[in-house]
């Protein structure tokens, strides 16, 4: 365990001793916070895992116009709007690298995204150029995505 990690477990007073013993036993085995949280009742625990630098991948394309993403490491979930930049980062880039998508997601990609790929790449390049001027911290990531725009535009 890292010194900055913590786990809050909300328990009824009558279950306090048994819950404490279970957490203590698992801590003695050297489990990390994420593993502890999975083993304890999920409805009663809140945890922090500061060491996870999320690595998001596409889980599902929702019909209401957003992407459902999941972290490969900690299984955390989030939702992102469908923008040209997000489509480039979470769909076109993995597709170019040979990622395998579920059948329904692949059908949506084939019908809605691939026919408009050039327009998406042009719009993503424009958005990335605008962000590159204003965002100093993430400049390297934005440059990589911008380079990917050019590469995908040339390949297809």
N, C-alpha and C positions, 0 to 999 in steps of 0.2 A: 504494500500500500504506500501511496505517496503521502507526505505530511499534509498536503493541502486538500486531500480528498475528504469528503464527509458523506454520511448517509443518515437521513432522518427517517425513522420508522415510527409511524403512528399506531399505537397499540392500546387496546382496552386494558384497564388495570388488572383484570383477572388473567390476562394472557402475558403480562409483563415479564414474569420470571422465565417462562418457557421461551418466549421470543428472545430475551436477552441471552439465555443459554445457547440458543441456536446461532445467533449472530456471533457470540464469543467463540464458539466451536469452529465456525467457518473462518473467522479471522485468524485463529490459531493455525489453520491449514494454509494460510497465506493467500487467500483469494483476494482478487481486486474488487473495487466497489461495484463495477458493472456486473461481475459474477455474483457478488452478494445480493445485489438488487434482483437479479433473475431468480435466485433461490428462495428469497423471501416473498411473501405475498405481495404482488405488484400493486394491489389496490391501497396498501397501507404504507408504501415507502416512497420517499422522494430522495433523489441522489444527485450528486455533482461529480462529473468526470472531467476535470480540467485538462487532462492530458490528451484527449481525443481531438485531433485536427481533422474535422469531418472531411470525408472523401465521398461526395454525393454521387449517386447513380440514379438513373431513371427507374422508377418503379411502375408508373402507370401514367398515361395521358388521360386526364379527366375531360368529360364532355363539356364541362362548363368553362373550359379555356384555361386550365392550369396544369402544371406538371407536378405529379407527386414524386418526391425524391426520398431516398433512404440512404443513410450513411452505411458504408460497407463495414465499418469497424464496430460502432456502438449501436447500430440498428435504429438510430434516432430518425424521425421522419420530419419532413417539411414540405411546403407547397410553394411553387414559384409560378408567376404569371408566364404565359407563353409569349415571349418576346423573341426577336431575331437572335439576340445574343444567347438567351437560354436554350433556344432550339439548336444553335451551333454547338454550345458547350455540352449539353446533355443528350442530344440525339445524333447530330451529324458527325461530331468528332468520334464518339464510340462506334457509330456505324462505319466510318472510314477505317477504324482500327479493327473491324471484324467482330464487334460485340454481337451477342445473340439476344434478341428481344423476344418476349412472349408473343404468341401468335396474334392475339387481338391488338397489341401495341404495334406489332409489325404491320398489320393491315392498316391501321391509322396512319402510320408513317408512309406507307406506300401510296395511300390515297390522298392524304392531305399535305404532306410535307415534301416528298421527293419531286412532285411536278413543279413545285414553286421554289426549288432549291436555289436557283440562281438569284431570284429576287430576295430570298432570305439572306443569302450571303452578302449581297450588296447592302442591304439594310443593316446587317450585323456589322459590316465593315464601317459604315457611317457612324453607327452608335459607338463602336469601339474607338474610332478616331476622336470622337467628342469626349469620351471618358478618359482617353489617354492624356488629354490636355489638362484635365482637372484632377485626376486621381493619382497622387504621387506614390502612395503605398503599394497599390496593386499593379503598378506599371508593368512588371515582368509578365504577370499572368495575362494582362490585357494585350501585350505585345505578342505573346504566344498565340492567343486566340485570333489576333489580327493576321498573323502569319498563316494560321490554319485557314482563314477565309480565302486568302490568295491561293493556297495550295489546293483547296477543294474546288475553287473556281477554275483553276487550270486543268485539274484532272478530269472534271466532268464536262 
